[in-house]
C-alpha cells in the first residue's frame, strides 16, 4: 500500500467506525465524555458479570470468533486478487475484525472474573464445611467424654461394697432398734445400707476392744516367758563350766590312735601327696572344719615300694644287657612291652582322700593318686547329693559324672591331657596312645590338682628330671580350689534341677527373679532335648558361633522350642562346663512368615544379643545358678514382644494375628526397626536399649 493512501485510510477509519454494532457502546461512552451531561456511576466489570448470562457470552464468543475467521478470509481473498480498488473494503474489514477482537478480550476478562468468583465461592463453601466438621468433631468428643464419665460412674466400686456385711435377717435380729430403724430401713434400701454399715462399725469397735484385751493378755504372758528365758540363759555359763570340767573324761575315747596311724602313713607318701595332705590338713584345722583328710591304701606295699630302689630300665639295647638277658628266662618282645606299658601307669599304693561337705548337704569325695613313673597327680571323685538335690533327668545325665563334673573348674583345664611335657615322649616311646585314652583307669590330671600337690610344670628343666613339690604352691591355691569345688557342685546340682523341670516343659524361675519378667506371657515353652556335637554344628543358624570358635566338644548342647499360634522359635543352646561362670549361648531360628535368623533378620540378632550379652542383669538376684532358666524366660518374653510389635507395625491389609498386650511406648526404632526388648520391672513397660 502506497504512502499517499494514509490520509484516505484515516478518513475511512473514522467513517467506518459507526458501521460496527459491537463498538456502539464505546462510542456512546466517548460521546458522554465529550458532553457535559451528568455521568453515571463508575463502570465495574465485576457487577456486569453478575448481570450477564454465561451461556450468552459463550455464544457471543463463538460468534465473534467465527466473524473474525470470516473477515480474515475475506481480507486474504481481497489481497490475493490484487485489486487496488478494494483497499477501502479491506480497511473496513480490518476495523471490524479489530472490534471483534476487542470484544473477545472483554469476554476473556469476564470469563476470568467469573472463574475467580466461582473459586472464591467454592473456597467459602469449603471453609463452612470445615467449620461444621470441626464443630461435629468437638460435639462427638464431648459425647465420648460424657459417655466415659457415665461409664466410670456406673462402674465405680465403693469401699463399702467389699465389706462382707451380715445377713439382713440377722441384722434385724441382733441390731438394736436405734440402729436398725425397721420402720424406715425396710422401705428405703439406701437407709438400710447405711444402717447395716453403722451396725458393722459398732461390731468392729467391739471386736477391737476384745483384740486389745487379748493383746494385753499376750503381753503379760510374753513377759513371763522372757523372765523364764532369762533364767534359762543364766544357766548357760554354768553348763559351760560343767562341760569344761568334764572335758578330761572325753579324752578317754582319745582319737590319738587314729591320728597317729594317719601320721604314720603320711611318712610313706610320695612328696606331692605328702604336700597335699599337710596343706589340706592345715587348712582344715585353721579355716574349714567341713573338710576331712584321710590316707587310704596298703602301707606295707608302700614300704616295699620305697625299699625297691632298683628301678627297671626301659632301654636295654646294649650288648651287656643282651648277654645278661640271654642267661635268664627269655620273654617275648610283646610280653616285655606289655609289662612296661603296665608299669608306666602304676600308681602309688597310698592315696589321699579329701571329703568336702557342701552347704546343701551334698558330699564330694576326692581321691588323689600319684603316678610314680609319669610323676603327676591324678584325681577320681564321687559325689553324694543330698536327698533334696536328688532328681532324675535325661538330658543332664552327664552333669554329675566323674568325667565332666570338674571339667574347666578353672579356665581351660579340661583334665584330658597330662600337664607334664615329658610324659608324651614317654608314652610315644612305648607306642602308647595319648594320655586321654587311660583317664578312665588312672583319673584326671587336672592342673589344679598338680598345684594342690605343689607341682608346677611351667618350665622344663633338663637337669632336674623329677619336678619338686613345693608347699608354698599348694598353700596358695588351697582356699580358692576348695571354694571352686563347692561352687561347682552347687551349680551342677542346680543345673540338674533346671534340666529336670525343662524336660517337663516348665521353666523354673526363682522367686527373687520373677520381678524381672512380666506376670503374663502368651508364648509357650514346648520342648527341650539334648543335641550331639555333630547335630549342633549341622544347624545353619549356629554358624556364627562356630566361626567365632566359642564352642568345643566338651560343651553341652540343647535344643528348645517356643510356640505361639503359628509362630515357632527354635533355640540352639550351648552350656559350657564352667556354667554359670560362662553364660549359655543362644542361636535362634524363627519360623513365622518365612525363616528368620541372625544373618537375615536384624530383630532376631537383637533378640540373641538381649539373651547372650545382657545376661548380667539376670545374675544380680540371689539365684545366679538359675541363669539358664532366667535366660529362657527372657527369650520367651522377647519372643512375645517381637510377635506383638511386628504384628502391630505390619500392613493393615493383613489380619492382626497377635494382639498387643505388652506396654510398648515405641514399638520400633532406627533404620533396622529394632524392637523394645528391655523390660522395666519398676514400671512394667518395654523400651529400647
HELIX and SHEET records of a PDB file:
HELIX    1   1 UNK A    5  UNK A   16  1                                  12    
HELIX    2   2 UNK A   17  UNK A   19  5                                   3    
HELIX    3   3 UNK A   24  UNK A   34  1                                  11    
HELIX    4   4 UNK A   45  UNK A   51  1                                   7    
HELIX    5   5 UNK A   54  UNK A   81  1                                  28    
HELIX    6   6 UNK A   87  UNK A  155  1                                  69    
HELIX    7   7 UNK A  159  UNK A  162  5                                   4    
HELIX    8   8 UNK A  168  UNK A  174  1                                   7    
HELIX    9   9 UNK A  177  UNK A  180  1                                   4    
HELIX   10  10 UNK A  182  UNK A  185  1                                   4    
HELIX   11  11 UNK A  189  UNK A  245  1                                  57    
HELIX   12  12 UNK A  247  UNK A  250  1                                   4    
HELIX   13  13 UNK A  251  UNK A  253  5                                   3    
HELIX   14  14 UNK A  256  UNK A  266  1                                  11    
HELIX   15  15 UNK A  271  UNK A  286  1                                  16    
HELIX   16  16 UNK A  299  UNK A  307  1                                   9    
HELIX   17  17 UNK A  319  UNK A  327  1                                   9    
HELIX   18  18 UNK A  333  UNK A  344  1                                  12    
HELIX   19  19 UNK A  387  UNK A  389  5                                   3    
HELIX   20  20 UNK A  421  UNK A  429  1                                   9    
HELIX   21  21 UNK A  435  UNK A  438  5                                   4    
HELIX   22  22 UNK A  439  UNK A  442  1                                   4    
HELIX   23  23 UNK A  447  UNK A  452  1                                   6    
HELIX   24  24 UNK A  471  UNK A  503  1                                  33    
HELIX   25  25 UNK A  511  UNK A  516  5                                   6    
HELIX   26  26 UNK A  533  UNK A  538  1                                   6    
HELIX   27  27 UNK A  540  UNK A  542  5                                   3    
HELIX   28  28 UNK A  543  UNK A  547  1                                   5    
HELIX   29  29 UNK A  602  UNK A  612  1                                  11    
HELIX   30  30 UNK A  615  UNK A  618  5                                   4    
HELIX   31  31 UNK A  624  UNK A  626  5                                   3    
HELIX   32  32 UNK A  627  UNK A  649  1                                  23    
SHEET    1   A 4 UNK A 291  UNK A 297  0                                        
SHEET    2   A 4 UNK A 350  UNK A 357 -1                                        
SHEET    3   A 4 UNK A 363  UNK A 371 -1                                        
SHEET    4   A 4 UNK A 376  UNK A 384 -1                                        
SHEET    1   B 5 UNK A 524  UNK A 531  0                                        
SHEET    2   B 5 UNK A 556  UNK A 564 -1                                        
SHEET    3   B 5 UNK A 567  UNK A 575 -1                                        
SHEET    4   B 5 UNK A 585  UNK A 591 -1                                        
SHEET    5   B 5 UNK A 595  UNK A 596 -1                                        
SHEET    1   C 2 UNK A 678  UNK A 680  0                                        
SHEET    2   C 2 UNK A 685  UNK A 687 -1                                        
END                                                                             
